[in-house]
């Protein structure tokens, strides 16, 4: 997979969230806590988000080794996680 920049990753993540949460997701700042900013972003929604990110970017999240609660709590952190994961796979 070619290198992805933060802007492209962020746009794709926003699109994933917007599928479930609508326009509410499109106006999120990268630093917004998803569980606070999106009504209904509970543990099940978080798991669905992680699964959707895996599918969108062709990565596999390590639920044991990675701090999933941290990395998937904001768009900015998720984008950083995705970028690093894609780079690791390419290496």
Secondary structure by P-SEA (a helix, b strand, c coil): cccccaaaaaaaaaaaaaacccccccccccccccccccccccaaaaaaaaaaaaaaccccccccccccccccccaaaaaaaaaaaaaaaac
